């Protein structure tokens, strides 16, 4: 049986350790939409403590905050992306798109008859 060939490509940004990848990008995008870390983690099925851990690790490695958050209370808490956090996320997504587009082109060039 002939099978349709495909590939996967996952882009991760490293310093000494992994700093940023598709998981944290999705988390930040969800936080940006719902303005809440807790709501974003519930939508993703991710533990709140894990979300904070990966955000803090990324912030420490990058040297700037990705989020600005306020603790809950009478007015409720919330979280928003910082300007630098938003720019880093947008740069990551743009890089990801460019690399995937190039990879798609090369994949078709190399495996086009089988893909």
Steps between C-alpha positions, in 0.01 A plus 500: 500500500627847413529729797487878491829629638501781753739649751493683827711793602491647850696817568638562845719791611785411735741685720671260738164323526178510300355850529214517255302271274151430371359419845591827667404688183151347515479572873589867449251530214224356719595730789489790255144402401353424843721730714541226757770240560255273680240511220770442238635197685150356539441536124830325430464230764826619656578524870509861623830432679655365179390810310661728757814289498551516123415871490746580782773284340454680168496843665816425696681370192382786276569766760162672473142433613259343253194577712373767727260350751286618788390279787131426547293683754182706499562617144640164391847434368625480149797473270607674182803467278766763545604690188826304484315175565258572216786592265693183588188288442433671165865453396487132596178446301643687198822294518291184529294592190807583292680179598190284439439662160861435400486145636178432305669621182811287554292197603302520175823544306656194663195273534241659271423189299438305820336779707 
